[in-house]
Structures are given as structure tokens and as C-alpha cells.
Amino acid sequence: MSLLQPIDTPQEPFVPRFSPAEIQAMQRAVLNLATRWGLSDDQLAVLLGDISVRTLQRWKKGQMGRVGVDTAARLSNILGIHKALRLLFKDATRGYGWIKRPNTAFDGKTALAVMLNGQITDLMRVRRYLDTARAPW
């Protein structure tokens, strides 16, 4: 008798589920972070999957609304990048400025330039880089 049993149905990929309250908290946090990173509304809109600037302006007025799975994943990745930077830099100001400094890991580009390519995988690339840099912790 084998310990391994065949799987009858394929496993669905893991998709994080966030409550409406969690989404709104992430929206507020990312808006605050965008200010600390010195991002324009146009840049933030790209990072969030080309949402409209009008949507961002509504968020800033506290009218958060619903977001799709892609936007939620982007919010989560941006906050993951922030968390990694806070763990890597004791001085928060240095961490906030890091995304705009050229980096050899990104062929001399800034992390922001990489993320502004607009794909969720670009956000994930920066997050993976930072997570690897802090891995020993």
C-alpha cells in the first residue's frame, strides 16, 4: 500500500481573501505610503494596475469602495515592500528613499522604475528582492 494517493481534482491556486475592512485599511496605508515615497497620483495609479486618478482622489476623500482581486494583490505587495524596507532600514527615511535610488540588482534602474512597468510581476520582483535581502532574519 502506497502512502501517496492520487489527487482526483487539481488544486486551485491560492488566492488571498481580504475582508472589506482589510481592503480599506490597505487602501489607507498605501495612500499614506505613496506620500512618504513621494509618488504622484499618476505613478500610484500605475502601481495599482492603472486605476483612474479619479478613483485615487475618491480614496483620498475617504470613499474607498470595492476593489478587485488584482488591485487587492497589488495593495498587498506594496505593503510587503514597505514592511521589508522597514525591517532592512533602521532609519525610516532611508527606506522611503530607497525606491528612488538606482540599484545594481535592477540593472541600475530604481525599484520605482521597475514597478512602474505596470505588471503585478514587477511589484512581485521588487518584493522578492527585498524579502531575499532580509531572509537571514
VODO-20784 format. One record per residue: x, y, z of N, C-alpha, C in turn; residue number from 1; residue in one letter. Coordinates in pm, 1 decimal. Each point is the difference from the previous one (the first is absolute). Layout:
BEGIN
{nu = X; nv = Y; nw = Z; cau = X; cav = Y; caw = Z; cu = X; cv = Y; cw = Z; seq = NUM; type = A} .
...
This chain:
BEGIN
{nu = 84.2; nv = -118.1; nw = 0.0; cau = -84.2; cav = 118.1; caw = 0.0; cu = 88.8; cv = 124.6; cw = 0.0; seq = 1; type = M} .
{nu = -25.7; nv = 91.1; nw = -90.1; cau = 77.5; cav = 122.7; caw = -13.1; cu = -56.0; cv = 108.2; cw = 93.3; seq = 2; type = S} .
{nu = 90.1; nv = 77.7; nw = 56.2; cau = -42.7; cav = 112.3; caw = 83.6; cu = -49.3; cv = 116.6; cw = -83.4; seq = 3; type = L} .
{nu = 43.3; nv = 4.1; nw = -123.8; cau = -41.1; cav = 108.3; caw = -88.1; cu = -124.9; cv = -42.2; cw = -75.7; seq = 4; type = L} .
{nu = -99.9; nv = 80.1; nw = 8.4; cau = -125.1; cav = -28.4; caw = -69.5; cu = -14.3; cv = 98.4; cw = -115.7; seq = 5; type = Q} .
{nu = -51.1; nv = -45.8; nw = -113.1; cau = -20.4; cav = 92.1; caw = -111.6; cu = -105.4; cv = 106.0; cw = 35.7; seq = 6; type = P} .
{nu = 19.5; nv = 117.6; nw = -53.0; cau = -95.8; cav = 108.3; caw = 21.5; cu = -98.2; cv = -2.8; cw = -115.3; seq = 7; type = I} .
{nu = -127.6; nv = -8.7; nw = 33.9; cau = -103.2; cav = -8.3; caw = -102.4; cu = -27.7; cv = 134.2; cw = -66.6; seq = 8; type = D} .
{nu = 4.9; nv = 107.1; nw = 77.5; cau = -29.8; cav = 131.0; caw = -55.9; cu = 123.1; cv = 88.2; cw = 14.2; seq = 9; type = T} .
{nu = 26.7; nv = 81.2; nw = -100.2; cau = 116.2; cav = 89.3; caw = 10.4; cu = -23.0; cv = 104.3; cw = 109.7; seq = 10; type = P} .
{nu = 109.0; nv = 35.6; nw = 66.8; cau = -7.2; cav = 102.9; caw = 103.9; cu = -12.9; cv = 136.7; cw = -65.6; seq = 11; type = Q} .
{nu = -88.9; nv = 80.4; nw = 53.0; cau = -12.3; cav = 136.4; caw = -50.0; cu = 111.6; cv = 84.3; cw = 59.4; seq = 12; type = E} .
{nu = 49.8; nv = 97.3; nw = -76.8; cau = 106.9; cav = 84.3; caw = 53.2; cu = -50.2; cv = 80.5; cw = 120.1; seq = 13; type = P} .
{nu = 91.5; nv = 26.4; nw = 92.6; cau = -35.5; cav = 78.5; caw = 117.6; cu = -25.9; cv = 144.0; cw = -40.9; seq = 14; type = F} .
{nu = -113.9; nv = 49.9; nw = 38.4; cau = -34.4; cav = 140.0; caw = -23.1; cu = -32.3; cv = 60.2; cw = 136.0; seq = 15; type = V} .
{nu = 78.5; nv = 99.1; nw = 42.0; cau = -28.2; cav = 58.3; caw = 130.3; cu = -138.1; cv = 64.4; cw = 1.9; seq = 16; type = P} .
{nu = -67.9; nv = -14.5; nw = 108.7; cau = -132.2; cav = 59.7; caw = 17.9; cu = 10.5; cv = 105.7; cw = 109.7; seq = 17; type = R} .
{nu = -48.0; nv = 117.7; nw = -29.4; cau = 4.0; cav = 108.9; caw = 96.1; cu = -141.9; cv = 46.6; cw = 27.5; seq = 18; type = F} .
{nu = -27.0; nv = 32.9; nw = 123.7; cau = -130.7; cav = 54.2; caw = 36.0; cu = -7.8; cv = 144.6; cw = -48.8; seq = 19; type = S} .
{nu = -121.1; nv = 54.7; nw = -11.8; cau = -11.4; cav = 141.9; caw = -38.8; cu = 76.5; cv = 92.5; cw = 94.9; seq = 20; type = P} .
{nu = -0.5; nv = -29.5; nw = 128.8; cau = 73.6; cav = 83.5; caw = 95.7; cu = 151.2; cv = -7.9; cw = -24.4; seq = 21; type = A} .
{nu = 49.1; nv = -119.3; nw = -32.7; cau = 142.4; cav = -15.6; caw = -29.5; cu = 38.1; cv = 75.9; cw = -127.5; seq = 22; type = E} .
{nu = -85.4; nv = -7.4; nw = -100.0; cau = 25.9; cav = 72.8; caw = -125.4; cu = 7.7; cv = 149.2; cw = 27.1; seq = 23; type = I} .
{nu = -95.2; nv = 52.7; nw = 75.3; cau = 0.6; cav = 143.5; caw = 28.5; cu = 122.5; cv = 40.3; cw = 80.7; seq = 24; type = Q} .
{nu = 42.2; nv = -83.4; nw = 92.6; cau = 121.5; cav = 29.2; caw = 76.1; cu = 121.7; cv = 2.3; cw = -93.1; seq = 25; type = A} .
{nu = 5.6; nv = -95.6; nw = -94.1; cau = 111.2; cav = -2.1; caw = -95.2; cu = -4.6; cv = 123.6; cw = -89.3; seq = 26; type = M} .
{nu = -118.2; nv = 41.0; nw = -43.3; cau = -11.8; cav = 119.0; caw = -84.1; cu = 53.8; cv = 122.9; cw = 73.6; seq = 27; type = Q} .
{nu = -41.9; nv = 17.9; nw = 124.7; cau = 47.1; cav = 114.9; caw = 78.2; cu = 151.8; cv = -6.1; cw = 19.9; seq = 28; type = R} .
{nu = 50.9; nv = -118.4; nw = 31.9; cau = 144.5; cav = -15.0; caw = 22.5; cu = 79.4; cv = 31.1; cw = -126.5; seq = 29; type = A} .
{nu = -46.5; nv = -48.0; nw = -114.1; cau = 71.6; cav = 24.9; caw = -125.9; cu = -6.2; cv = 147.9; cw = -37.7; seq = 30; type = V} .
{nu = -111.8; nv = 65.4; nw = 26.1; cau = -6.9; cav = 144.4; caw = -26.3; cu = 103.0; cv = 74.9; cw = 85.1; seq = 31; type = L} .
{nu = 10.1; nv = -36.1; nw = 127.1; cau = 99.7; cav = 62.8; caw = 87.6; cu = 141.7; cv = -31.3; cw = -45.8; seq = 32; type = N} .
{nu = 22.5; nv = -122.7; nw = -39.0; cau = 132.3; cav = -41.2; caw = -47.0; cu = 38.1; cv = 74.3; cw = -127.9; seq = 33; type = L} .
{nu = -94.5; nv = 17.3; nw = -90.0; cau = 26.8; cav = 71.9; caw = -125.7; cu = 48.8; cv = 141.6; cw = 28.4; seq = 34; type = A} .
{nu = -55.0; nv = 63.2; nw = 101.6; cau = 46.0; cav = 133.5; caw = 39.9; cu = 143.5; cv = -6.8; cw = 50.2; seq = 35; type = T} .
{nu = 30.2; nv = -98.6; nw = 82.8; cau = 135.5; cav = -13.8; caw = 54.4; cu = 101.2; cv = -34.9; cw = -109.5; seq = 36; type = R} .
{nu = -44.7; nv = -76.7; nw = -100.4; cau = 87.2; cav = -34.4; caw = -111.6; cu = 9.9; cv = 114.4; cw = -100.8; seq = 37; type = W} .
{nu = -83.4; nv = 100.0; nw = 12.3; cau = 1.3; cav = 113.1; caw = -92.9; cu = -56.2; cv = -34.9; cw = -136.6; seq = 38; type = G} .
{nu = -102.1; nv = -84.2; nw = -3.1; cau = -59.5; cav = -41.8; caw = -127.2; cu = -107.6; cv = 97.4; cw = -44.8; seq = 39; type = L} .
{nu = -8.2; nv = 20.4; nw = -129.1; cau = -111.0; cav = 77.2; caw = -56.5; cu = -122.0; cv = -91.3; cw = -8.9; seq = 40; type = S} .
{nu = -116.3; nv = 60.4; nw = -17.6; cau = -121.4; cav = -80.1; caw = -18.3; cu = 11.7; cv = -87.9; cw = -123.9; seq = 41; type = D} .
{nu = 62.2; nv = 52.3; nw = -105.7; cau = 16.8; cav = -79.1; caw = -122.5; cu = 86.9; cv = -123.0; cw = 25.7; seq = 42; type = D} .
{nu = 108.4; nv = 17.8; nw = 75.0; cau = 87.0; cav = -113.8; caw = 31.7; cu = -73.4; cv = -102.8; cw = 85.3; seq = 43; type = Q} .
{nu = -70.3; nv = 46.4; nw = 101.6; cau = -72.6; cav = -92.7; caw = 86.5; cu = -107.9; cv = -74.0; cw = -78.5; seq = 44; type = L} .
{nu = -65.6; nv = 69.0; nw = -91.3; cau = -102.9; cav = -64.6; caw = -82.2; cu = 59.7; cv = -115.5; cw = -80.1; seq = 45; type = A} .
{nu = 120.2; nv = 18.6; nw = -53.6; cau = 67.7; cav = -107.9; caw = -74.0; cu = 31.5; cv = -116.2; cw = 93.2; seq = 46; type = V} .
{nu = 55.7; nv = 30.0; nw = 117.3; cau = 35.0; cav = -106.0; caw = 94.3; cu = -122.8; cv = -82.0; cw = 40.4; seq = 47; type = L} .
{nu = -114.4; nv = 63.9; nw = 0.4; cau = -123.7; cav = -67.8; caw = 40.4; cu = -74.9; cv = -60.8; cw = -118.3; seq = 48; type = L} .
{nu = 67.4; nv = -11.6; nw = -113.0; cau = -60.3; cav = -67.9; caw = -115.0; cu = -73.4; cv = 91.6; cw = -93.9; seq = 49; type = G} .
{nu = 48.7; nv = 122.3; nw = -12.5; cau = -61.5; cav = 99.9; caw = -87.8; cu = -142.6; cv = 35.0; cw = 40.6; seq = 50; type = D} .
{nu = -21.4; nv = 11.1; nw = 132.4; cau = -129.6; cav = 50.8; caw = 42.0; cu = -4.7; cv = 148.0; cw = -34.6; seq = 51; type = I} .
{nu = -115.7; nv = 58.6; nw = -2.8; cau = -10.2; cav = 140.2; caw = -40.4; cu = 45.7; cv = 91.5; cw = 114.1; seq = 52; type = S} .
{nu = 52.0; nv = 115.2; nw = -39.1; cau = 41.5; cav = 100.0; caw = 97.7; cu = -122.9; cv = 48.4; cw = 76.5; seq = 53; type = V} .
{nu = -114.0; nv = 4.3; nw = -66.3; cau = -124.6; cav = 39.1; caw = 68.5; cu = -32.6; cv = -96.8; cw = 113.0; seq = 54; type = R} .
{nu = 26.5; nv = -128.5; nw = -21.7; cau = -21.5; cav = -98.5; caw = 105.4; cu = 91.6; cv = 29.1; cw = 118.1; seq = 55; type = T} .
{nu = 125.7; nv = 29.7; nw = -28.3; cau = 94.3; cav = 35.1; caw = 107.5; cu = -47.6; cv = 123.1; cw = 76.3; seq = 56; type = L} .
{nu = -50.9; nv = 98.4; nw = -71.2; cau = -48.2; cav = 121.6; caw = 65.0; cu = -118.9; cv = -30.8; cw = 91.1; seq = 57; type = Q} .
{nu = -85.4; nv = -93.6; nw = -42.4; cau = -111.6; cav = -41.9; caw = 86.2; cu = 53.8; cv = -70.0; cw = 125.0; seq = 58; type = R} .
{nu = 100.7; nv = -86.5; nw = -19.3; cau = 60.4; cav = -68.4; caw = 115.1; cu = 53.5; cv = 103.1; cw = 100.0; seq = 59; type = W} .
{nu = 65.6; nv = 102.8; nw = -52.3; cau = 57.6; cav = 102.2; caw = 87.5; cu = -106.5; cv = 74.6; cw = 79.3; seq = 60; type = K} .
{nu = -122.0; nv = 3.8; nw = -53.1; cau = -112.0; cav = 63.2; caw = 69.9; cu = -70.2; cv = -97.5; cw = 94.0; seq = 61; type = K} .
{nu = 52.0; nv = -123.5; nw = 8.4; cau = -58.0; cav = -99.2; caw = 88.6; cu = -104.9; cv = -88.2; cw = -64.0; seq = 62; type = G} .
{nu = -21.4; nv = 16.1; nw = -130.6; cau = -98.2; cav = -80.4; caw = -73.4; cu = 72.7; cv = -118.8; cw = -63.0; seq = 63; type = Q} .
{nu = 24.5; nv = -101.6; nw = 81.6; cau = 86.4; cav = -109.5; caw = -42.5; cu = -62.4; cv = -91.1; cw = -105.3; seq = 64; type = M} .
{nu = -119.3; nv = -42.5; nw = 18.6; cau = -62.5; cav = -87.4; caw = -98.6; cu = 63.1; cv = -137.8; cw = -7.3; seq = 65; type = G} .
{nu = -51.1; nv = -80.0; nw = -92.3; cau = 48.0; cav = -137.0; caw = -17.5; cu = 117.3; cv = -4.1; cw = -97.2; seq = 66; type = R} .
{nu = 82.6; nv = -102.9; nw = 15.6; cau = 110.5; cav = -21.9; caw = -94.4; cu = -2.6; cv = -145.4; cw = -43.7; seq = 67; type = V} .
{nu = 55.9; nv = -26.3; nw = -115.9; cau = 9.2; cav = -135.3; caw = -50.8; cu = 118.6; cv = -74.7; cw = 59.6; seq = 68; type = G} .
{nu = 9.7; nv = -125.5; nw = -37.1; cau = 106.5; cav = -86.1; caw = 51.3; cu = 137.2; cv = 54.9; cw = -39.3; seq = 69; type = V} .
{nu = 14.5; nv = 47.8; nw = -124.0; cau = 128.9; cav = 51.7; caw = -45.8; cu = 43.6; cv = 120.6; cw = 82.9; seq = 70; type = D} .
{nu = -91.2; nv = 93.4; nw = 22.1; cau = 34.7; cav = 119.3; caw = 78.0; cu = 32.6; cv = -37.3; cw = 143.4; seq = 71; type = T} .
{nu = -75.8; nv = -93.5; nw = 57.7; cau = 28.3; cav = -45.5; caw = 136.6; cu = 138.9; cv = -62.1; cw = 8.0; seq = 72; type = A} .
{nu = 36.2; nv = -79.4; nw = -99.8; cau = 132.9; cav = -61.7; caw = -1.6; cu = 108.5; cv = 105.7; cw = -14.1; seq = 73; type = A} .
{nu = -26.4; nv = 102.6; nw = -78.7; cau = 97.1; cav = 109.3; caw = -15.2; cu = 17.0; cv = 76.5; cw = 130.4; seq = 74; type = R} .
{nu = -111.0; nv = 29.5; nw = 66.9; cau = 6.6; cav = 66.6; caw = 129.6; cu = 84.8; cv = -82.2; cw = 97.2; seq = 75; type = L} .
{nu = -25.5; nv = -130.1; nw = 1.6; cau = 73.2; cav = -90.4; caw = 88.3; cu = 148.7; cv = -1.4; cw = -30.9; seq = 76; type = S} .
{nu = 35.3; nv = -3.6; nw = -127.2; cau = 142.2; cav = -0.8; caw = -39.1; cu = 68.2; cv = 131.2; cw = 35.9; seq = 77; type = N} .
{nu = -67.5; nv = 111.1; nw = -21.0; cau = 58.2; cav = 130.3; caw = 35.2; cu = 26.7; cv = 6.1; cw = 149.8; seq = 78; type = I} .
{nu = -95.6; nv = -48.5; nw = 79.1; cau = 20.3; cav = -0.5; caw = 144.7; cu = 109.0; cv = -98.4; cw = 41.1; seq = 79; type = L} .
{nu = 14.3; nv = -108.9; nw = -73.8; cau = 109.6; cav = -93.5; caw = 25.8; cu = 135.4; cv = 63.7; cw = -26.9; seq = 80; type = G} .
{nu = 7.4; nv = 80.7; nw = -104.6; cau = 122.7; cav = 73.6; caw = -31.9; cu = 31.5; cv = 97.1; cw = 114.3; seq = 81; type = I} .
{nu = -101.4; nv = 70.9; nw = 44.2; cau = 17.5; cav = 94.1; caw = 111.3; cu = 49.3; cv = -71.9; cw = 125.9; seq = 82; type = H} .
{nu = -61.7; nv = -112.7; nw = 32.2; cau = 39.5; cav = -75.8; caw = 118.2; cu = 146.4; cv = -42.8; cw = -9.2; seq = 83; type = K} .
{nu = 39.0; nv = -51.3; nw = -115.2; cau = 138.0; cav = -44.0; caw = -18.1; cu = 97.0; cv = 116.8; cw = 16.1; seq = 84; type = A} .
{nu = -35.0; nv = 114.5; nw = -54.8; cau = 87.2; cav = 117.1; caw = 13.0; cu = 11.1; cv = 44.4; cw = 145.0; seq = 85; type = L} .
{nu = -109.7; nv = -6.7; nw = 73.8; cau = 3.7; cav = 38.6; caw = 140.9; cu = 87.9; cv = -95.6; cw = 80.5; seq = 86; type = R} .
{nu = 1.5; nv = -126.9; nw = -39.9; cau = 85.5; cav = -96.7; caw = 69.2; cu = 146.6; cv = 15.6; cw = -38.4; seq = 87; type = L} .
{nu = 25.7; nv = 40.9; nw = -123.2; cau = 137.5; cav = 13.2; caw = -47.6; cu = 66.8; cv = 130.1; cw = 43.8; seq = 88; type = L} .
{nu = -78.0; nv = 106.9; nw = 15.7; cau = 55.5; cav = 131.5; caw = 32.4; cu = -48.9; cv = 45.2; cw = 137.0; seq = 89; type = F} .
{nu = 92.8; nv = 27.1; nw = 89.2; cau = -38.5; cav = 53.9; caw = 131.5; cu = -56.6; cv = 140.2; cw = -14.2; seq = 90; type = K} .
{nu = 57.6; nv = 76.6; nw = -92.4; cau = -45.9; cav = 136.2; caw = -25.8; cu = -109.7; cv = -6.3; cw = -106.7; seq = 91; type = D} .
{nu = -122.4; nv = 28.1; nw = 39.4; cau = -114.2; cav = -10.8; caw = -92.2; cu = 18.2; cv = 87.1; cw = -123.8; seq = 92; type = A} .
{nu = 60.6; nv = 117.0; nw = 16.2; cau = 19.2; cav = 90.1; caw = -113.6; cu = 86.3; cv = -64.1; cw = -107.8; seq = 93; type = T} .
{nu = 103.8; nv = -73.4; nw = 41.5; cau = 83.5; cav = -70.3; caw = -97.8; cu = -80.8; cv = -105.2; cw = -74.8; seq = 94; type = R} .
{nu = -86.7; nv = -70.0; nw = 72.1; cau = -85.3; cav = -100.7; caw = -62.8; cu = -96.2; cv = 61.5; cw = -99.5; seq = 95; type = G} .
{nu = -58.8; nv = 114.2; nw = 35.6; cau = -92.7; cav = 65.5; caw = -92.8; cu = 72.3; cv = 46.2; cw = -126.1; seq = 96; type = Y} .
{nu = 124.3; nv = 44.4; nw = 15.9; cau = 75.7; cav = 48.3; caw = -115.6; cu = 57.9; cv = -110.6; cw = -86.8; seq = 97; type = G} .
{nu = 8.7; nv = -121.6; nw = 53.3; cau = 63.1; cav = -110.9; caw = -71.3; cu = -64.9; cv = -26.3; cw = -135.3; seq = 98; type = W} .
{nu = -130.0; nv = 12.5; nw = -9.6; cau = -65.4; cav = -35.5; caw = -126.4; cu = 39.0; cv = 92.1; cw = -114.7; seq = 99; type = I} .
{nu = 57.5; nv = 117.2; nw = 31.6; cau = 37.4; cav = 95.0; caw = -105.1; cu = 151.2; cv = 5.3; cw = -23.9; seq = 100; type = K} .
{nu = 73.3; nv = -90.8; nw = 63.8; cau = 145.0; cav = -4.0; caw = -21.0; cu = 34.9; cv = -110.6; cw = -99.2; seq = 101; type = R} .
{nu = 92.1; nv = 26.2; nw = -92.3; cau = 41.9; cav = -104.2; caw = -93.8; cu = 52.6; cv = -122.4; cw = 74.5; seq = 102; type = P} .
{nu = -24.5; nv = -116.9; nw = -58.1; cau = 37.0; cav = -124.9; caw = 66.1; cu = 58.7; cv = -95.2; cw = -102.6; seq = 103; type = N} .
{nu = 115.4; nv = -54.5; nw = 30.1; cau = 64.1; cav = -93.5; caw = -92.9; cu = -83.8; cv = -125.7; cw = -21.2; seq = 104; type = T} .
{nu = -80.3; nv = -36.8; nw = 98.7; cau = -85.9; cav = -118.2; caw = -13.9; cu = -104.5; cv = 18.2; cw = -109.9; seq = 105; type = A} .
{nu = -27.8; nv = 125.2; nw = -33.5; cau = -98.0; cav = 31.3; caw = -104.7; cu = 68.2; cv = 66.5; cw = -120.1; seq = 106; type = F} .
{nu = 122.7; nv = -43.6; nw = -27.8; cau = 78.5; cav = 53.0; caw = -113.0; cu = 15.7; cv = 151.6; cw = 5.9; seq = 107; type = D} .
{nu = 19.7; nv = 52.0; nw = 119.9; cau = 21.0; cav = 143.3; caw = 16.6; cu = -127.7; cv = 81.3; cw = 6.7; seq = 108; type = G} .
{nu = -114.4; nv = -62.8; nw = -20.7; cau = -127.6; cav = 70.8; caw = 10.5; cu = -39.6; cv = 10.1; cw = 146.6; seq = 109; type = K} .
{nu = -94.2; nv = 86.5; nw = 28.3; cau = -54.9; cav = 7.1; caw = 133.9; cu = -109.4; cv = -105.7; cw = 14.5; seq = 110; type = T} .
{nu = -28.9; nv = -35.4; nw = 124.0; cau = -111.0; cav = -92.6; caw = 24.5; cu = -130.4; cv = 59.7; cw = -51.0; seq = 111; type = A} .
{nu = -15.2; nv = 131.1; nw = 14.4; cau = -121.5; cav = 65.2; caw = -48.9; cu = -12.6; cv = -15.2; cw = -150.7; seq = 112; type = L} .
{nu = 110.0; nv = 16.2; nw = -72.8; cau = -4.8; cav = -16.4; caw = -145.7; cu = -42.8; cv = -141.1; cw = -37.3; seq = 113; type = A} .
{nu = 50.1; nv = -97.7; nw = 73.2; cau = -39.1; cav = -139.3; caw = -25.4; cu = -149.8; cv = -16.0; cw = 24.0; seq = 114; type = V} .
{nu = -47.6; nv = 49.9; nw = 113.6; cau = -141.3; cav = -15.1; caw = 34.6; cu = -91.1; cv = 74.9; cw = -97.2; seq = 115; type = M} .
{nu = 48.5; nv = 111.3; nw = -54.5; cau = -81.9; cav = 79.4; caw = -91.8; cu = -13.7; cv = -62.9; cw = -138.3; seq = 116; type = L} .
{nu = 64.1; nv = -116.0; nw = -21.0; cau = -26.8; cav = -73.4; caw = -124.0; cu = -145.6; cv = -44.8; cw = -2.8; seq = 117; type = N} .
{nu = -63.7; nv = -3.7; nw = 116.4; cau = -143.9; cav = -17.0; caw = 7.3; cu = -54.8; cv = -139.0; cw = 22.0; seq = 118; type = G} .
{nu = 83.8; nv = -101.9; nw = -8.9; cau = -49.0; cav = -136.6; caw = 20.2; cu = 9.1; cv = -36.8; cw = 147.4; seq = 119; type = Q} .
{nu = -91.1; nv = -81.6; nw = 45.7; cau = 6.2; cav = -43.3; caw = 140.0; cu = 130.0; cv = -75.4; cw = 26.7; seq = 120; type = I} .
{nu = 51.6; nv = -66.6; nw = -102.7; cau = 126.8; cav = -72.0; caw = 15.8; cu = 116.1; cv = 96.2; cw = 26.3; seq = 121; type = T} .
{nu = -12.1; nv = 125.3; nw = -42.8; cau = 103.1; cav = 99.6; caw = 28.6; cu = 2.1; cv = 33.0; cw = 148.9; seq = 122; type = D} .
{nu = -117.7; nv = 12.7; nw = 59.4; cau = -8.1; cav = 20.7; caw = 144.4; cu = 55.5; cv = -121.5; cw = 73.5; seq = 123; type = L} .
{nu = -36.8; nv = -117.1; nw = -47.5; cau = 46.0; cav = -123.6; caw = 62.1; cu = 151.6; cv = -15.1; cw = -9.8; seq = 124; type = M} .
{nu = 57.6; nv = 45.0; nw = -110.8; cau = 145.4; cav = -8.0; caw = -17.6; cu = 72.0; cv = 82.7; cw = 106.6; seq = 125; type = R} .
{nu = -47.9; nv = 121.0; nw = 22.6; cau = 61.4; cav = 86.2; caw = 101.5; cu = -21.4; cv = -60.5; cw = 138.7; seq = 126; type = V} .
{nu = -119.6; nv = -48.4; nw = 24.3; cau = -27.7; cav = -60.3; caw = 131.2; cu = 87.7; cv = -122.8; cw = 24.5; seq = 127; type = R} .
{nu = 14.3; nv = -85.5; nw = -100.1; cau = 84.7; cav = -119.1; caw = 15.2; cu = 144.8; cv = 38.8; cw = 27.8; seq = 128; type = R} .
{nu = 48.6; nv = 101.4; nw = -71.2; cau = 136.3; cav = 46.3; caw = 21.5; cu = 19.4; cv = 42.2; cw = 146.0; seq = 129; type = Y} .
{nu = -93.5; nv = 79.8; nw = 51.5; cau = 11.0; cav = 47.7; caw = 137.7; cu = -17.1; cv = -113.8; cw = 100.2; seq = 130; type = L} .
{nu = -91.6; nv = -88.6; nw = -26.4; cau = -19.5; cav = -114.8; caw = 90.2; cu = 124.9; cv = -87.1; cw = 4.3; seq = 131; type = D} .
{nu = 67.4; nv = -14.7; nw = -112.8; cau = 124.1; cav = -77.1; caw = -3.8; cu = 110.0; cv = 72.5; cw = 76.3; seq = 132; type = T} .
{nu = 3.4; nv = 132.7; nw = -13.0; cau = 102.5; cav = 78.0; caw = 69.7; cu = -14.6; cv = -8.9; cw = 151.5; seq = 133; type = A} .
{nu = -120.9; nv = -16.8; nw = 47.0; cau = -22.0; cav = -7.9; caw = 144.3; cu = -19.5; cv = -144.0; cw = 48.4; seq = 134; type = R} .
{nu = 15.7; nv = -96.5; nw = -89.0; cau = -26.3; cav = -141.8; caw = 30.9; cu = 70.5; cv = -51.2; cw = 125.7; seq = 135; type = A} .
{nu = 125.4; nv = 38.3; nw = 27.2; cau = 64.9; cav = -55.6; caw = 118.8; cu = -73.3; cv = 34.2; cw = 128.9; seq = 136; type = P} .
{nu = -89.7; nv = 98.9; nw = -4.2; cau = -70.1; cav = 40.8; caw = 121.5; cu = -122.7; cv = -82.4; cw = 12.9; seq = 137; type = W} .
